[in-house]
């Protein structure tokens, strides 16, 4: 039988991936001003939210939202730097490091 922790992390990772895809689509929408991209972004956010909501069956809200938010933050910042050529300040880098540390500490 698959354990609850595995199901939780699978759902959270899927929700994060979908939210990141939606964030990228929204950034493209902001640049191109296409109603189609706005609709796609909203639909993908909605589907990601469903997976996040289901994850609450397997973990406490405080843990689920913290891990979801921190993973989303770390990955979307990397996407912004790599894909959209955005810059990171020292404070941004320290924040990402603290976010990673907080996820590790929550799982100890």
C-alpha positions in Angstrom: 0.0 0.0 0.0 1.2 3.5 -0.8 1.8 5.6 2.3 0.2 8.9 2.9 3.4 10.9 2.9 4.2 9.7 -0.7 0.6 10.6 -1.8 0.9 14.0 -0.1 4.2 14.9 -1.8 3.0 13.6 -5.1 -0.1 15.8 -5.0 1.9 18.8 -3.8 4.5 18.5 -6.5 1.8 18.1 -9.1 0.1 21.2 -7.8 3.3 23.2 -7.8 4.1 22.2 -11.4 0.7 23.2 -12.5 0.9 26.5 -10.7 4.3 27.2 -12.2 2.9 26.4 -15.7 0.1 28.8 -15.0 2.5 31.5 -13.8 4.5 31.2 -17.0 1.3 31.4 -19.1 0.3 34.5 -17.1 3.7 36.1 -17.7 3.3 35.4 -21.4 -0.2 36.9 -21.2 1.1 40.0 -19.6 3.6 40.4 -22.4 1.4 39.4 -25.4 -2.0 40.5 -24.0 -3.8 37.4 -25.4 -7.2 36.5 -23.9 -6.5 32.9 -24.9 -3.4 32.8 -22.6 -5.5 34.3 -19.7 -8.1 31.5 -20.1 -5.4 28.8 -20.2 -3.6 30.3 -17.2 -6.9 30.4 -15.1 -7.8 26.8 -16.1 -4.3 25.5 -15.2 -4.4 27.3 -11.8 -7.9 25.8 -11.1 -6.6 22.3 -11.8 -3.5 22.8 -9.7 -5.7 24.1 -6.8 -7.8 20.9 -7.0 -4.6 18.8 -6.5 -3.5 21.0 -3.6 -6.9 20.7 -2.0 -6.8 16.9 -2.3 -3.4 17.0 -0.6 -5.0 18.3 2.5 -6.5 14.9 3.1 -3.0 13.6 3.8 -1.3 16.4 5.8 -2.1 19.4 8.0 -3.0 22.7 6.4 -0.1 24.5 7.9 2.4 22.0 6.6 0.8 21.7 3.2 0.6 25.4 2.5 4.1 26.0 3.8 5.7 23.3 1.6 3.5 24.3 -1.4 4.4 28.0 -1.1 8.1 27.5 -0.6 8.5 25.0 -3.4 6.5 27.2 -5.7 8.7 30.2 -4.7 12.0 28.4 -5.3 11.0 27.0 -8.7 9.3 30.1 -10.0 12.3 32.2 -9.1 14.5 29.9 -11.0 12.2 29.9 -14.0 12.2 33.8 -13.9 16.0 33.8 -13.8 16.5 31.2 -16.5 13.6 31.7 -18.8 12.7 35.4 -18.5 16.3 36.6 -17.6 15.3 38.3 -14.4 18.0 39.2 -11.8 18.4 38.0 -8.3 19.7 40.2 -5.5 21.7 38.8 -2.6 18.6 39.1 -0.4 16.6 37.0 -3.0 19.3 34.3 -2.9 19.3 34.3 0.9 15.5 34.0 0.9 15.6 31.0 -1.4 18.2 29.4 0.8 16.1 29.9 3.9 13.1 28.6 2.1 14.9 25.4 1.3 16.2 25.1 4.9 12.6 25.6 6.2 11.3 22.7 4.1 14.1 20.5 5.3 13.4 21.4 8.9 9.7 20.8 8.6 10.3 17.3 7.4 12.7 16.4 10.3 
